[in-house]
C-alpha cells in the first residue's frame, strides 16, 4: 500500500529506485541503489540522441551538485558531475563558475575555496560529518557493535552543537516504554538490542507577516525537512497533509483544488454552475491535478463526480490555531546520535510561506526534532525496529518509514 502513495515514493532518498517485474503468474518489486557511471567501453564515445538545451542541462547539473553538497560529499565528486556532463553532451561548463553561481544564489556555502584541478589534494567541504566512522548512515546493519540483550547509552560520538527541540522522554523513561512494547512469541519475549537517539531535520523559518488589517507580526514556523509539510498542533505535534503539494501548484490548479477540498464530491454539472468554468478549462484542470495524483473521479449516476484523492490536513493562513498553538522550545546541545540530512530547498520554503499570506522571510535555521529508535531481537536473532516520539513515547509509524529508509 505504501508504494501506491506518491508522497512515500517522493520521500525515498536520492539514489534509490523501485523496479517492478509484472508477470501473469507473479509480480515482484525490487528496491535498488543507483548512481551515474561513465561508460568503460574503450574506443567508443557515446553521442546524445537529442539536441541538449545547455541551460536546462546546467540546471540539472546544479541540482546534482546541490544534492551531493547536502550529502556532505567532497568537491571532487561534485566536479565529476560537471566532467560527466561535458563529456557526454559535448558541453563546456566550468565547475568553478557553477559553484560561484550557486554561492551567489545562497544555495552553496563551502568555507574552502574551489581550487584548480592541478593541485595534488582535492578540496573537501568544511562541513561536520554526521558520523566519523566509515560505516556512517549507509550501512543497513548499524548496530553490530552492540551486544544483544544489553541496554546501554548510545555510543555514537558527539560531533557538534546544534539546536534541538526540547524533548520530555529521557533515556531511562524510554527503556521502560521499550520494555512495555516487547512482543511475545511462543511465550518468549523479545530482547532489547539497543536504544538510540535519532535527530530528524526541520527548517525553522522566521518571518514578518503583514495582515490585511493591523501592524506586522514577527512569527516563526517549522517545515519538515524531508516531506516539506508544516509542523502543527492538533493535541500533539503533528504535520499537515498535502500542504507540500499545494504550494508547488500553479495558481489555477491551486484555486481549483481548494474548491474541491471545500466542496464535497461535486459533479461536472455542479462545477460548471458554481465556478463558471468552461468544459474545456474544467477538463484541463482535472487532467492536471489527476496527473499529479491529487484528485480522482468516479461515475455518479449519469454524471462524473470529482474529489481529492488524499485526505488533506491543511492550515488556513498564519492565524490558523493549529500553527499558533504549536509551542516548541529549543536548546543548543551536542548531538550524539544519528542525524538525518534535510532535503527541503530554500525555494520550497519560500513558496510555502508565500502560499499562506503576505510575509517576508528574514532568516531560516536548520533544527532537529528528537526521536528514539529501539531495536528488538527475538530468540531466532531476527530484528525489529520501532521509532518513538520523544514527547509522549508513542510509536510514530509515518516517521518510522522515513527514518529506516535513511538508515
N, C-alpha and C positions, 0 to 999 in steps of 0.2 A: 504493500500500500504506500510506503514511503516513496518508492520510486515513481509513483504516479503524481506526486506532489512537486510541481515545478519549483517551489521555493526550496525544497530539500535538495533538488538537483543543483540549483544555483549555489547552495551553501557548500557543495563539495570543494575541497581545496584544489588550487590550480595544479595541474599535472596528473589529475585522475580522470579516468574515462569509464563509462559503463558501456559494455559491448554485449549485444543480445544475439542469440542464435536460435531463431524460431523454426521449429520443425513440426510436422504433423504429429509425431509421436512424443516429442518432448520440447520444452522451451527452457533455455538456460541463459543466465546473465552473468557476466564477469566484471569485476572492478579491477582495472589495471592502472599502472602508473605509466605516464608517457612524458617524453621530453623531445625537443627538436634535435636532429642529428644531421651532420653533413655527410653526404654520400661518400663512401670509401672506394667507389669504383675508380681505378686509375685510368687515365687516358680518355675519360668521358666527362663531359661537362653538361649538366642539366640546363635547359633553357626554359624560361617561363612560357607557358602555353598562351597566356593572355597579356595584353599590354597593361603594365602596372602603373597606377597613379602614384607618383613619388610622394605626394603629400599624405595620401592615405597610408602608404607604407611607413612613412616616418611616424605617423600617429601610432600605428601598430607597434613599431619598434620602441617608441617611448613607453607604451603600456607594458611591454615585456620587461623593459629596464626597470620601471617602477615596481613591477611585481618582484623582481629579484632584489631590489632595494628594500622592499618591505620584508623580504625573507632574510635580510641581512647577509646577502651574498657578496663576495669580493667584486671589486670593479672589473677585474679581469674577465669574469663571467659576463658582466654587462657589456663589455666591449666585444665579446664574442658574438653577442646578438647582432650588433652592427656589422661585424665582419660577415656573418652568415647572410644577412640581407644584401649586402654589397655584392657578395659572390654569387648568390642565387639569382638576383634580379638586375645585375649589371648597374648598380647604383653607386653613388659616391658620397655616402653620408660620412660626416665627421663625428666620431664619438665625442670629442671634446665639445663641439658645437651643440650636440644634442643635450649633453649634461648641463651646459650653460643655459640652454633654453628651459630645461626643467627647473633649474635653480631660480631663474627669473620668474617662473610660474609659481614658485613657492612649493613645488612638489618634491624637490630634492635638496637635501641639506647635509651633504657629506662634509666632514670637517677637514678631510685631507684634499689637497688639490689633485686634479687629474693630471698625471704625469705622462710624458711621451712614452711610446712603447719601447724605445731604445733603452730605457732604464732597466737594470737587471732585476729589480724587485717590483712585483705588481703592487699597486696601491690598494689597501684594504679599507673599507668603510670603517670609520671610528665610531661604531655603534656597539653597545654592550650586547654580547650574545646571551641568549636566554639560559643556556646550559653549556658550560665549557667542556663537558665531556664529549667525546667524539660521537657517542651514540645519539645524543640530542633527542629532538622530538620525532625523528624519522624512524625510530625503532618501534616496532609494534609491541614487542615484549619489553616494557620499560623497567620491570621490577624484578629482574632475575637476581639482582644482587641482594635482595632482601630474603631472608629465610622465611619459609612458610610457617604458619601457626604462630607468628610473632607479631605483636603490635608495637610499633615504636614510632618516635618522632620521625617525620620525613627527613631524609639525609641529603636532600638536594642542597647544593651550595648557594648561599646568598650572593646575589650578583649586583644589586643596585638599589637605590632608594627610589620608590615610585609611589604615586598617590593611589591608595587603596580605599574603597568604600568600607566603612567600619562594619564588621560582622558581629554577630551575637553568639554564635555557636563556637565554643572553644574546642580544642583538640580532645580534651577529656570528655566533654559532653558528646562529641561526635563518636567517640569509642562506644559509649552507651547506646547511642542511636544505631550505630552499625551492628551491634550485637543483637538488638531487637529485630533487625531486618534480615537475620540469617534465615536461610531456607533449610528445612529438614527433608532429607531424602533417605528413605528406609530407616527411619528413627535416628539417623545420624545428621547432626547439624554441620553446616559449612564452617570452615575456619576463616578467620580474617587474616589475609596475607599482608595487607598494608592499608594505611590511610594517608592520603597525600593532599596537600593544598593545591588547588588549581586557580589560576587567575585569568578571568575572562575579560576581553577588551571592550571598553566603552569609549566613546568620544563625548567629552563634556563640552557643551557649546555655551559660551557667554555672549549675550546679545542685548541690544536695546530694542524694545518693542514700542512701536508708535501706534496706539489705538486710534480709532476714528474720533473719539472724544477723550479729552483729558491729556495730561502730560505723558511723556515717555516713561517706560518702566525698564529697569535693568533686570534681566531674568537669566535663567540657565536651564538647560535640559540635557538629557543623555540619549545618545544614539547607540544602539547595539553595533559593535564594531564588526560583526560578521554578517548579520542579516540586514542591517540598515533600519531596523524598526526602532520606534521610540520606547524608552522605558516609561511606564505609567504605574499608577497605584489604583488597584481595584480590590482593596482589602489585603493585598500583598504586593510585592514587587512583581510586576508583570510586563508584558510587551504588547504593543499594537500588533494587529494582524492585517497585512495588506498595505500599510502606510508606505512602505518602501517601493511598492509597485505604483502607487498613485502619483507620488511626486515626480516620477520619471515620465509620466504620460504627457502627451500634447494637450493643450487647453481644451480642445473639443472633446477628446477622449475622456479627460478627467471630468468635465461637466456632465457628460452622458453617464459615466459610471456613478457619479454622485446621485444622479437622478434615479438610476436603477437600484442603488442601495437604499434610498429613502422610500421608493415606491415598490411595493412587493409584487413581483411577478406580473408586470404589465404585458398585455398583448401588443401586437404590432399596431392594431387599431387604437389602443389606448395611448401608445407612444405618439402616434400621429395627432390625435386630438389634444393631448396635454403639452406637447412640445412644439407643434407646428413644423416639425421637420419633414422634408420631402422623403418619399420612399427611397430614393437613391442615396440621400445623406444618411438615413437611418440604416440602410444596408451597409454603407461604408463604415459607420461607427461600430455596428455589431460585429462586422468581419474583423475590424482592427482589434477590438477587445477580446474577441474569441481566439484570435491567433496568439494572443499573449496569455491565454489560459485564465482570464479573469471573469468571463461570463459563459453561460450556456443557455440553450433554448430547447423547448420541448413543445410537442403538439398538444394544444389545449382545446379540445373540441375541433372546431373548424378554424382555429387561429393558432398562431405561434406565440408562446409566452417566453419572455426573456428574464433571466435572473442572474445574480452574481454566482460564480462557481465556488468561491471560498467564503467562509463566514468572517466578514470583516469586523475588526475591532479597531476603531479609529478615534481620533480626538478632533474636536471642532475648534481649532484655534488655540492660541496661547492661554486663553482664560478658562479652558476646559478643566474641570475639577480633577480629572484623572492625572493631569500634568501638575497642577498646583499642589495637590496633596502629597506628591512624591517628595519626601524629605530625607535625603541621604547625607550623611556626614563623611568627610574624607580625612584620612590620616596618612601622612607620608611615612613609609617604613621600608625596611629592607625586604625585598622579595626573596623567598627561599623555597620556591616551588616551581611548578611548570607554568609558563606564561604563554598564552595563545596570541599569535600575531593578529593584528587588526587588518581587515580587508577594505573597509569603507574609505572612499576617497573624499577629499575636501569638496569636490564638485557635488557629490551626493548630499553631503551635509548642507551645503548652500541651497540646493534645490528643495530639500526637506524643510528647511526654515522658511524659505520663500513661500512654500505652499500653505503655510499656516497663518501668514499675515505680514504686515509691513514691519520688517525688522532689519537691523544691521548687525552682523556678527563682528565682534571686536576681538575675540580670542577663542581658540579651541585647545583642548588639552586631552591627552590620552590617559585614562584612568582605568582601574581594574576592579571587577566585581568578583569576590572570592567564592569559591565552591570547594566542596570536599569530594575527592574521588576515593571510593572504597573498593578494594579488590578482594573478592571472596574466592575460596578454593574448596571444592568438595573432596570426598575421600578418594576419587579417581584422578585427582590432580587438575580437573577442569576448572578454569577461572571464570568468574562472573564479575562484571564491573558496574557499579552504580554511582551516579552523581547526585549529591545532596546540596541544597542551597545552604548558605552559611548564616541564614537569618532565622529559619524555623526548623531546619533539619529535615526538610521534606525532600523526597525524590523529585528530580526535575527531568522528565523523560525527553523533553524537547532539547534542552541543553546537553543532555547525555549524548544524544546522537551527534551533535556538533562537536563536542569535546572529544569523543572517542575517535571520530574521523581524523582529528588533528593530532592524535597521539600515536 
